[in-house]
Amino acid sequence: MRRALGSVRAKAALGATVVVALALIATGVAVLLVLRGHLQSQAGLQAEVQARNVAGQIATGTAFDKLDLPDGEDRPVVVTGDGGRALAVGEDVRAVDGKRVGKGKAAEGSSKDGSDDGDDDGDDDGDSGRRLGPGEIDDHADLRSGSADVGGKVADYRFASVEAKDSRGTSVTVLAGSALAPEEDAVASVRDAMLIGLPLLLVVVAGVTWLVTRRALRPVEGIRGEMAAITASTDLSRRVPVPSSQDEVGRLARTTNETLAALELSVERQRRFVADASHELRSPIASLRTQLEVAVAHPELLDMPGAVADTVRLQRLAADLLLLARLDAGERPSDTRVDLAAMVREETSQRLTDRVPVRIAELAGGEVAGSRGQLARVLGNLLDNAQRHAAEWVRVSVVREGEWLALRVEDDGPGVPPDERERIFERFVRLDDARARDDDDDGGAGLGLAIARDVAVRHGGSLAVRTGSVFELLLPAAG
């Protein structure tokens, strides 16, 4: 149960339901308030119309006992004069706001405060701001809500109070009411309808959100299940299902498959690396063991130079494998400044006994940021590779190309075939002629160029074969 309530579907359904519920409650309250205000305005307008109708009869000289008053139950009317004395009262109207009314009696509280005192000289008409003459009706009407007792039944009404004078100049106040029962019934009906419809609508919203979220997340569950199966089986060749939709889930599936492909390639590369490293280590170790076993049995047959050569080869191979491991682990070069021209001079000055002499061509000034030891290792690997294939000379140059420094190593050898210019930078890859040459000397294990390219990339540059026998290391100039 806890797992179901904690799922994305449950959270989405609950969130949508809460949001819709809050929106509907706010909207319902606003609708009820607007509806109540509108109906009260209508009731006030009806009351004002009725009050002006009676005031019009008075202004035209109709006697108070001859007034045509509406049915008291729907439209209670009270006409008051001096001191609030009732001059005319609608049928069955007994009290207004709890104050009893009757002809000849004061209708306390039924007229507005500050009403006319009944003088015939046309006193100031309350809030109207002007004096009323005989036969005139005030343009202003006071509206308020109250209650009235009509025929023994007390109900709520909207009252309108209008000042007027009859043809003889007598000031009167006409108080007419309009029943609020229809307004209350309408508001109650709308409220009841909302109370019934709101829960049903929320159930529909929750159900639809649950179903839509479930359908939308079904591919995600498929991706999760396949990833779990891949993890359990360690078979990285498998891929997660990709939905046909072009939405976020589809992009997630495609990205997951791309990640699996990169992971499979990385694992395969690692496996191949381990296998190749084991193969390369097997030969010198076996040779060294054989020589040591022969030396134990026949000391006079010990091939000391051969044992030293095998030991040196093992040392170089171990150093190369250690450097590759550090590079694969993401080791970043230092930020020291390295003068490429000075480094070339220093490194080539130590290679005077090489089989093929190294010539220095143009050496442009400039520095790069990085590790001097790793860059010197790159230069040494490029020179070793060039001398392995050169006939008579090897040449090194440093050229400035805009914001880049290019270190070039070239030789007079046969060059690298175009279809092999990328393959030679793979680990443990040696071309046939190089492999044959390595069978006769202490040649490398096919890691030199791979290490050189990895170091170049981690220094923000590149290493490539520009022509058949020209290797170019391109690095960004410092500063």
N, C-alpha and C positions, 0 to 999 in steps of 0.2 A: 504493500500500500504506500509506504514511504517512497519507494522507488518510482511508482507511478506519479505521485504528486510532485516529485522532484524533477520530473522529465521536462524537456523543453516544450513538449506539447501542452502539458498541464500549466506551465508558467505562462505560455503564450495565451492559452484560453483564459486563464485567470486574469492576466493583465488586460486583455481585450474586454472582458466582461466588466472589470472595475472601471475602465475608461468610459465604456459605453453607459454604464450605470450612472456615473457622475455626470456625464453629458446629458443624459435623459432627465435626471433629477433637476439639474439646473434649468434645462429647457422647460420642463413641466412647471416648475415654480414660476418661471418668467411668464409662461402662457397663462397660468392661473391669475397672476397679478395683473397682466394686461387685460385679460377677459373681465376680471372683477372691476377694474377701473373703467373699462369701456361700458359695461352694463350699468355701473353707477352713474356714469356721465349721461347715458340714455335716460335713466330714471330721473336724474336731476333736470334734464331738458324737458321731459314730460311734465314734471312738477312745475317748472317755470312756465311752461305753456298754459297749464291749467290755472296757475296763479294770475297770469296776465289776462286770461279769459275772464276770470271773475273780476279782476281790477278794472277791466274794460267795461264790464256791465255797470260797476259802481261809478266810473268816470262819466258814463253817458246818462247818469241820473236814475238808474234802476234802484228802487227801494230795497233796503236790506232784506225785508221779508219776502221780496219778490225775486230774489236772485236765483238763477238756475245753477244749483250746485251739483257736482257729480256724485256718484255713489260713494258713500263714505268708506266702504270697505276697501276699494281700490284707490280712491282719490280723496282722502280726508281733507277738508277745507275748514279753516277758521278765520273769520274776519274780525279783527279787533280794532278798537278805536282809542279814545282818551283813556290813559292809565291802564291799557291792556284790557279794557272792558269788551267782552265778546258781543259783536253786533250781529253776526251770522255764523252758524255752525252747520257743517255737513251732517247728513243723516247718520244717526247712530254713533256719532263721534262723541266720546265721553271724556277722554283725557289725551293730552299730548305730553310726552316725556314725563309721565307720571303725574301731571298737574291736570285736575279736572277742569273742564270748560263747560260753559252753558250761557245761553243768552242772558245778557244783563250782568253776568259775573266776570270777574277778571280771569284771564287766561294767563296765569303766571308762567313765565319762562317761554311762552309760545311765540312772542314777538322778539325781535332782536333788541339788543341793548342799545340804548340811545335812540329809541324810536321817537316819533313826533309827539309832542305834548298835547296835541289836539287843538291848538289855537287856530283861528280862522284867518290869521294874517299871513299865512304861507311861510312858516318857519323853515329853517335850513333842513334839508332832507337827508339827515344821517350821512352816509358815505357817498351819496350821489354828488355832493359838491355844488349843488344848485338848489334854488327854491322852486317848489312845485306850485303851479297855479291851479285854479279850479278846473276839474275835468282832466288833469294831467296824470300820467303814470311814470314812475321813476324808471329810467333805462337800466338801472343796476338791480340785480337780484342776488340775495344772499342764499347760498346753498349749504346745507348741513344734513347729517344723518341723525335719526332719532327714532323714537317709537311712538305708537299711538294705540289707544284702546278704542276699538270700533265694535260696537255690539257685544262687548264683553270679551273680545279677542284682542290680545296685545300682539302686535307685529312690528317689524322694522320697516321704516320708510325713509325715502330721500325727500327732504323738505326744501321748498323754495319760498323765500319771503320777499314780497314786492310791496313798495310804498305807493300810495295813490291818493288823490283827492276827488271827492265827488263834485257835482256841479255847484254846490253851495260852499265849497272850500273846506269841507271837513276832511281831516287827514285820517286815513285808515291804513292798516297793514293786513295784507292778504297772505296767509300761510297755507300753502297747498303741498300735499305729499303724494309721492308715487311709491307703491309697494315694492320692496326689495326681495320679496319672496321668489319671484321668477328668476331674479339674478342669482340668488342663493341656490336655487334648484339647478340652474344651468352650470354654475361653478361646481356644485357637488357632483353633477353627472359627469362633467369632464374629469374631475378628480378621481371618481370611482373608475372611470374607463382607463385612466392612466395607471391606477393601482392594480388593475387586472391585467392590462397589456404589458406593463413594464417587466414583471417576472417572466412572462412568456417570451418577450423579446430577448431578455438576457439569456434565457435557456437556449434560444435559437442562435444567438451570437456565440455563446460558449461552444455549442455543438459544431457550428460551422467552422469556428476557429480551430477546434480540435481536429476535425477531419482535414481541413486544408493544410494545417501544420504537419499532420501525420503524412499526408501525401507528399508534401514538399520535402520532408526529412527522410522519406523512404530510400532515396538514393544514398543519403549519408549513411544510413544503417548498412546498406550494401557495401559501401566503401569501407566502413569500420569492420564488417565481418570478413571481407577479403584481406584487409590489412592484418587482422588477427590470424587468419589462416596462413598468410605469408610469413608472419613472425614465427608461427609454430612450426612451419615446414622448412624455413630458411631458404625457400626457393624464390630467389629474386627475379626470376624470369617471368613470374606471374604479374598480372596487372589488374587494377581495380576496374569495375565496370564504369563506363562513361555514359551518363544520360544524354539523351538527344537534345535536351534543353540547353540554351545558351545563357544560362543564368549563373549565379555564384556557385551553385553546387556542381554544375558542369565544369566550370573553371577549376574548382577544387579537385575534381577527379583528374582532369588533364594535368594539373600541376603535380598531383600525387604520382601519376604515372611517370612524369618527367623525373621526379625525384627518385623513384624506384629504378628508372633506367640509368640515371647517374650513379646511384648506389651500386647497381649491378656492375656497371663498367668499372667503378672504383674497386669493388671487391675482386673482380676478375683480374684487374691490373695488379692488385696486391698479391693474388695467388700466383700470377705469372711471375711477378717480381721475386717472390719467395722461391718458386721453382727454379728460376734462372739463377738466383743467387746461390741456391744449393748446388746447382750444376757447376757453376763457376768455382765454388769453393772446393768441390769434390776433387777436381784434378790436381791442384797444387798440394792439397792435404794428402791425397793418395801418393803423389810423387815423393813428398817429404817423408811420409811414413816408410815407403819402400826403401829410400836411401838410409833412413835411420836403422831399419831392420837389417839391411845389408851390412851397415857399419858395425852393428852389434855382433853379427856372425863373422864378418871379415873386415876388420878395421882398416886393413890396407886398401880396400876397395871404396872407402868413403869418398863421395863426390862432394867435397865441401863447397866449391863454387855453385854447383847445382842446388844444394840445400839452401845456400844463402839467397840464390835467385828466387827459389820457391817461397822462402820466408818473406822476401821483399814484395813479391807479388801478392801474398796473403795480406801483408800490411797495407798495401795500396788498396786492395779490394775492400778490406775492412773499413778503411778511412772513407772510401767512396760510399759504401753502404751506410755508414754513420751520418755522412753529410746529407745523403738523400733522405734518411729518416728525419733529420732535423728540418729539412725543407718541407717534407710532407706534413710535418707537425705544425707548420705555419710559422716557423722562425723568421722574424723580420730582420733585415740587415740594419746595422747601426747607421746613424745620421752623420758620420764624419765625412769631411771633404777629401776626395781622392783626386790627385792630379794624374790624369791618364797618361800624359806624355812622360812624366817622371817615372810612373810605374812601368811603362814599356821599356824605358832605358835601363831601369834597375833589373827587371826580370830578364831581359835579353843579354845583359852583361854577364849573367851567371850561366849562360848556355854556350860558352866558347868551345866546348868539346863535343857538341852535337854532330851527328853524322852529316847534316846539311846546314850550312851557316845561315844565320838569320840576318837579313838586311833591314835596316830602318829607313823608311821613306819619310814622307811629310809627317810631322808631329805638331798638330795645332794645339795651342794652349787652351786650357779649360779644365774645370773640375766637375765632378759628379758626386752626388751624395750616396753613401753606401759603405759596405764593408770592403776594406782594401784586401783582406785575405781572400774573400770569396771572389772578388774581381781578378786578383792575381791568379787564382785557381782557374778561372775561365780562360784567361790569356794563356796559361800553361797548357790547358787541355787543347786549345785551338792550335798552339804551336806543335804539340805532340802529334796531333792529327795531321797537320800539314807536313811535318818532317817524315811521317810514316809513308806519305804518298809522293813527296817531292823527288825530283831527279837531281837538281843542282842548287836550287835556291828557294828560300822562304822570305817573304817580305811582310813587314808590319807597318801600318800607318794609322794616324789619328786625324780625322777630318772634321771640321766644324760645319754642320748643316743646320743653320737657323738656331733654334733652341735645343738642338740635339748634337751630341758628339758621337761620331761613328768610328769604332775601332775595327780595322779591316786586317785580316790575315789571309794571304794568298800564296800559292806555290805554283811551280811549273809542272805539276803532276797531271794526270789524265782528267781530273775533275770528277764531280759527282753527276751521274746520269740524272736528267730532269725528273724521272719518275721515282727517284730514290731520295730527293732533297728534303723531304719531310720525314721519311721513314728513318733516316740515320739519327734523328734526334730522339728516337724511342729507346727505352732502356734495354740493354743487353742485345742491341741490334748491331751486327757487323756485316758489312758487305762481303761477298765471297772472296774478293782479292785481299781484303783486310784480314779476314779469318785465316786465309792461307798464309798470309805474311806472319800473323800472330802465332802460327804453328811453329815458326822457325825462331822467334825471339820472344821477349817478355812483353809483348803488346798488351793493350788494355782488354778489359772485359766487355767493352761496348757501353760503358757508363759515362765516359768523358763528355761527349756532346750532350747527353741527356742532362747531366749536372750543369753544364754551361748554360743551356737554355733555361732551366729552372731558376738558376741564379739571376739571369738576365730579366726574366719576368718579374721576380721578386724585387728587383731594383727599378721597376717601372719601365723597362725597355724591352728589347726583342733581339733574337739571334736567328739568322737565316742565311741560306746560301744564295748570294746574289747572282753569281755566274758559276760556271762549273767548278772553279777552284778558289773562289773568293768567299770567305765567311765574314759577315758583317755583324758586329755587336753594336746596337744602337741604344744609347742611354740619354736621358734628359740632362741637360747641363744644369749645374747647381746655380742658384741665384738668378 
